[in-house]
């Protein structure tokens, strides 16, 4: 991983250009934690086969989370006989409880993965998610839906172990490539999940000759389909993926570090704070963008039809995936992880403020200028999603010991799931308040998100050098 900033304890890039090439200084502070040597088996390089199968396993979790989105509201209304006016409350409750349940157990899975191995936790979690998806599709009451969705959240170990195993199947120089592949795979899962849910729900409405079972349980088919994909990932994990935890090394070090000790290690808390804010901004944007595109121009939105919203989401998704797959590894290798994260934060600021600005274009009748400017700006600004992979690499780099890599990742997932549990509802409510009271032209929430983005740039000035990967050259010096 490329190096930056010759000041070991100073903020990354504080006195350097935004994308200044990384320096080659070998001086690093002895107080900085030694980042995880990401190849526990002693291998170096990039294990393409293992990483590709890990990416396939990584598709399962977003499919499980997103496959119910197209039909959850209708399922609550029709199957559970909930009044239409109450559907929104229950659908929001179900999704929030899924994330909240994940948050409660993820630290446990991290510790277990560091104690007994990655594969047992991964396979157990994927089988559990498979069962929960099948049961969710068979739900007939609102309480069954809540119960089986929470059951899915209880099997949250795959998120932790896959990220850990990715790090352990490549050296530090290969992490950017590995996690760009992983994020691409997750984006694919986010795309496949709603397709499964939307096309397979209530099949008897389209094909009346369907078996009676699918008429009695109209949402069983998408649940079984998601179950099948998750089970196939579990089989891949069981028979193809190899264990990456070296138990001999674990016995000498891992038992000496508790979760609290990991959290108190130099730089870990600050990197987790940055990780949490990046994900808070991401979840807030994901919740508000479609809502803003739907809202009328006079109320601060864009008056997009369903087709326009779907088309915009697809285009942005393709652009985002392209940045992750092709651009991020190049930038990270050339300029260093911290500088890419800082660049992404600047890009996100432009993304957020563009919504109220482009709304003014439409209010002024500048339709041609809007379509040209918005198409270019929104396509390029999807590159801000590189911040997600950058923060993941920061987590790996700041880990105080390879033997607690799963625990460190569990802390990050704990923060991420906690943020996901409340952020969409909070910012959608803030957006609704701004529209209803016409605060700042209906764009109150966008200005709040912009202010949060500006604060992130301040915090990034103090990103530890170890999180940026600056420890690698110390290790190279020791090898010499």
N, C-alpha and C positions, 0 to 999 in steps of 0.2 A: 504494500500500500504506500502511496506517495506521501512524502513528508511536507509539513508546513511549519512556518514560524520558528525562528531560532530561539525564541523566548519560551522556555519550557513551561513556566507557570502562568504565562500571560494569555490573554484572549486570542483565539485563533484569528488570524487575518486582521488584527486590530490596527496594525500599522502597515498593512500591505494592500495592494490592489485586490479587488473582489475575486478575481481568478488568477492570482499570481501563481506561477509554477512553484511546486513545493521545493523547499530548500533541502540541502543534503546534510544539514548539521547533525552530528551524532550525539550532541550533548543533551541529555535528558535528566530530569530531576530524580534522585534516588527515592524521593517520597512518592513518586507516581506509581500506581499499581502496575504490575507486570501483566499485560493483557494476555488473554488465553492463547496458548499455542494451539491452533485450531486443528491440528492433526494428531489426535490422541494415539493413533496406531503407529505413529512415526512416519506416515506417508506424507509426501509433499506433492504439490501440483494440484490437479483438478480431476476428480473421479467423475467423468461425464455420465457414465451409466448409472451410478448410485444417485447422483444429483437429479438426473432426469426422472428416475422412479420416485424420488422424494417429492419432486414437483407434482407428479401425478397424485401422490398421496395428499399433497397440499390442496388439490382441487376439491376434495371431499368436504372440508369444513365450510367454505363459502357456498357450496351447493346446498348443504344442510341448512345454512342460515337464510339464504335468499330464495330458495325454491318455493317457499310458502307465500312469498309476497304477492304474487298475482291473484291468489285465491283466498287468502286468510280472511279478508273482510267479508267476502261472500259466504265463506264457510261458517263464520261466526253468526252471520245473519240468518242463513237458511238452515244449517244443520243444528246449531245450538239455539235457534229461535230467539235470538237477541234482537231487540228493536233497533231499527236502523240508526236512530239517534244515539244509541249507546255503543255502536260498533267500534267507533274510533277509540273510545276509552279502552275497550278490551283488547283490541289489536295492539295498541301501544303498550298495554300492560304485559301482554304475552312476550313481545320483543324485548322489553326492558328486563323482565324476569329472566329471560334466556341469558342476557349479558351479565346480569347481577349474579346468577348462579355460577357462571363461568368464573367470575371474579372471586367468588368464595373458595373455589377449589383449586385454582390454577397454581397457587404457591405449593400446595400439597403435591401436585403432580411434578412440579419442578424438583422438589426434594427427593421424591421417589425415583425420578429419572436419574438423579445423581447418586442414588444409593444402590439401586438394583439393575439399572440399565435403561437405555432409551427404547429399545424395541418392545419390551413388555408393556410399557406405558402407552406407546403408540398403537399397538395392535388392540389392546384392551379398550382404548378410547374410541378407535374407529369402529369396532364391533358395537360398542355401546351407542354411538351416534346412529349407526345403522338401525338398530332395534328401535330407538326413539323415533326415528323418521317413519318407520312402518306403523308404529302405534299411533303417532300423531295423525296419519292419514285415516285411521280407523276411529278417530274420536267422534263422539256423538253429543257431548256436552261441553260447555265452556270450561268446566273444571278439569275434564279430561285433557283438553287442549293445553291448559296451563300446566298440568302435571307432566305431560309427556314432553312439552317444550322445555320445562325445567330439567327433566331427565336428560335431554340432549345437552343442556348446559353443564350438567354434572360430569360429562365425559369430555372435558376440555383439554385433556393431556396432549392431543395431537398437535395443537398449535405450538406448544412449548417444545416438544421433542423434535418436530420437523425442522424448526429454526436452528435448534442446537445441532442436529445431525448434519445439516447443510454446512455449518461452520466446520464440523469435524471431518468433512469429506473433501476439503480443499485447504490450501495454504492461504495466508492473508491476502496475497495478490489475487487469488481467485474468488474471494468473497463477493466482490462487486458483481462479477459475472453470475455467480451462483444465485445471489439474492435478486438480481434483475430477472433471471429465469423464474425464480419462485414467485415474484410479484406478478409477472406475466401470467403464470399458471393460475394464481388467485384471481386475477382479472377475468381469466377464461371461466373460472368457476362462478364468478359473479354474473357472467353472461349466460352460462348454461343453466344455472339454477332457476331463474325466472322463466326461461324457455320451457324447462321441464314442467314447472308448476302451471304455466299458462296454457300449454298445449294438451296436457294430460288430465287436467281437472274436469270433472263432470263429462266423461266421454260418452255416456248414454244420451246426452242431449244432442250429440252429433250423429251417433250411431245407435239407433234405438234397439238394435238386436244384440246389444252387449249383454253379458251374463247378468242375472239378477243381483249378484253380489255387488257389481260395480254401480248398479242403480241404488242399492241400499247404502253403499259406502262410496259416494261420488268422488271423494278426494283420496281414496286408497291408492289409485294408480300412480299419481305423482309421488306419494309417500313411498310406495314400493320401488319406484324408479330411483329415487334418491337413495333409498336403502341399498339397492343393488350396486350403485356406484361406490358408496362408502364401503360396502363389503368387498368389492374388488380391490379397493385401495388397501383394505386390511390384509387381504391375501398377498398383495404385492409386498407389503411391509413384512409379513410373516415369512415368506419364502424367498424373497429376492434381496431385501435390504439387509445389511449386516449391522451388527452391534458396533457402536463407535465408542462406548465408554470402556476405558481400561480400568478394571476393578482394582488391580494392584496399585496403580497410582492413586485411585480414589481412597483406598484404605489409609494411605499415609497423610493425606491432606484434607479430604472432603469433610471428615468428621470433626475437624477442628474449626470449621466455619459454619456458623448458624446463618439463617436468613437475615437476622438482624445485623450480624457482622458483615455480611455481604453488602447490605444497604449502607452501612457506615464506612465502607471502604472508600478511599479517596476518589472523588468524582462521580461515584455511582448515583447518588441522590440527585445531583444536578443534571446528569444525562437522562435520568428517569423523568425529571421535570420537563426537560425539552421534548422528550419522547411523548409525554402526555399532552403537551400543548400542540405539537404537530398533529397528533391524532384528534384532539378536540377541534382544531380548525378544519381538519379533513372531514370529520363527521358532520360538523355544522354546515360546511359548504355542500356536502352531498345531500343534506336534508333540505337546504334552502334553495338551491339552484332550480330544481324542477318546479318548486312552488313559485319562485319568481318568474319563471318562463310562463307559467299558467296564469298568473295574476294579470289583470288588465293594465294597459299602459297608463291610464289615468291614476291608478292606485300605486304606481311605482314598478310595474312589471313589464311584460313583453307581449301578452295576449297570444302566446303560441297555442296552436291546436295540439291534440294528442300526437298526431303524426310528426309535427315539427319538434315536439319535445323528444319523442322517441328517436328521430333522426339526429338531433343534436347530441343526445346521449351516446348514440352509436359512434358518431364522428369523434366526439371527445374521448370515448373509450379507446378507439383505434389509435388516436394520436398519443394518448397517455401510454398505451402499451408499447408503442414504437419508441417513445422516449426511454422507457424503462429497459427495453430489450437492446436498443442499439446505441443510444446517446449516453446513458448514465455510466456504463463501464468505461467509456472513453474519457469522459470528464473526470470521473473519480480517479482513474489511473494517472491522468495528466496533472490535475490540480489539487488532489487531496480531498478526503471526505468532508472535512469541515467547510471548505470553500464551496463545494457543491451544495451542501446544506444551506449555506448562507445565500447562495444564488437562488435556490429554490424558494427561500423565504421572501426574497425580493420579488420573484415572479408571482408568488401567491398574492402579495400586496396589490400588484397590478390587476390580477384576476378579480379580487374582491371589489376594488373600487370601480372596475369597469362596468359592473352591473348598474349602479346609480347613474354613471356617466352615459351609458348607452340608452338607458331609459329616457334621459333628457334628449338624446338624439331623436327618439321616436316622438316625444312630446312636441318637439320643434318641427316635426315633419321631415326630418332628414333621413328618409328611409334608405336610400341608396348608400349614403355614408354609413348608416348603421350596419347594413348587411356586409359591406366590405370590411369595415373596421372590426365588427364583432367576429366575423368568420376568421380573420387573421389572428386577432388577439386571443380568442378563446381556444383556438387550435394550438397556438404556441404556448399559452399559459398552462396547458395540461402538463407541461414539463415540470411544473411545481410539485407534481406527485413524486418526483425523485427524492423529495424530503423523507418519504416513508422508508425507502431503502437506506438512505443515509443514516437515519436515526437507528435503524436496525444494526448497521455496521458499527455505529457508536456504542451500542449496547455490547456487542461482541468484544470490541476493543477495550472497553473500560472494565470488563469482567476481571476481578482480581486474581482468579485462578481457573485453569481449565477444568478442574474438578468440580467447580460450582457454576459451570456455564449454563446448565439447564435451570438452576435456581435463579441466576441473573436474568435469563430470558423469561422465566416465570414472573419475576417482578415486573418486567416490561409488559407482559400480557395482562397482568393484574391491573396495571395502570390503564392500558388500552381498553379492556373490557369495562372497567369502571367508568371511563369517559363515555364509552358507547352506550352505557345504560341510561344516561340522562341527557346527553348533548342534543340529539335530534329533537326531543320534545321541548327542551329549553329554548333552542333557537327558532324552532317553528312557532312557538308561542310568542317569542320576541318579535318575529317577523309579522305575525298576525296583529300584535299590538301596534306596531309601526304603521301597518296598512289601515287598521281601524281608526286610529287617531291621526293618521296622516302626519306622523312625526318624520321630519326630514324627507318629505315627499314620499313617505311609505317605505323608505330605505334605512330605517333605524338599525335593523339587524346587520345590514351590510357595513355600516359605519362602525358598529361595535366589533365586527369580525376584522375589519381593517385595523382598528386600534390594537386588537390582540396580535395581529400579524406584525405590527410595528414593535410591540413589546417583545415578541420572539426574537427580533433582530438585536435587541438590547441584550437579551439573555445569551444569545449565541456568541457575543463578544467574550464570554467567559467559558466557552466550551473547553474542557480539559484537553491538553495536547495528547494524552493517552487515548482519548476517545476518537481523536482524529487519526489514530494509527501511528502516532509519532514514536511509539515504543519499538517499532520494528527495527530501526537502525541500531538501537542499543543492543538488541539481540544479535544483529549481524556483526557488530563490533566484538561481542563476546565470543562468537564463533571464530573470528579471526585470531 
